[in-house]
Amino acid sequence: MNRLSNGGLAYRCSHCGKVDRKGRLVAHILRDHVPEKQVPFFCTLCKFRCETRDDLIKKNTKYAGHVRAVEH
C-alpha cells in the first residue's frame, strides 16, 4: 500500500484515480461519483454528502455559514 506525504495510508479512487486518505476518498466518491438521489444524506447548501444523519448534523452545526443559513 502506498503512503501520502504525511505518512498516512493512500487509497486510490477506482473511478478517476484520485489518491487521498480513506475518509476523504469516501467523501470524494459520494460527492463526485454517486448521483445525489443515491446518497442517503446531503447538504442543500453545498456539495457535501454523507452516509449518516449524524454526520450531516455535525457538519451543519460546525460551519458558521451553514449555521446562519439554517437559523433563517
N, C-alpha and C positions, 0 to 999 in steps of 0.2 A: 504494500500500500504506500502511496506517495504521501509526502508531508508538505504542508504550507510553509511559507517563510517564517511564521511564528512557531513552527514546530508541531502544530496541530495536524491531525489526520486530514487528508484531502480526499474529497469524493467528487466524482465527475457526473454531470447530468447526462443521462442517456439520450436526451432529446437534442441538445445543442452543444454539449461538450464543456460547458462552464464548470469550473473547478472551485470548490469552496468547502467550508465546514459543513457537517451533516445537517444541522439545524437550519443554517442559511440556505442550503441547497434545497431542502424540503420546501421552504418558503418560496424560493425561486420557482420551483416546479409548479406549486399551487398557483402562483401569481401569473406566470408566463406560459405555462403549457396545459393547464387544465381549464376547461371552459367554466366561467363563473357559476353557471347553473349546476355544475357537478361538485362544487366546493361547498361544504356544509355551512360555513360562516364566512362572511366578507364584509369589509367596511364600505359603506356607500360614499364616503368622503375621499377615499384614496384607493389604491390598488391592493391593499393588504387583504390577504386571505388566510384562513386557518382552519384547523380541523376541529377545534373545540370552542364552545361558547365562552369558557373561562379565558382563553387566550384573546378573544375579541374584546371582552370586557376589560381585561388588563390593559390592552393596547389603547382602548378608547379613554381610559382613566389616566393614562400615563402622559399622553401628548397634549400640551396646552391648547393647540389649535382645535383638536378634536373635542376636548372638554368644553371649550367655548361654544362650538357648534352644537353639541348635544344639549347644552343648557338652554339654548334659544329655541 
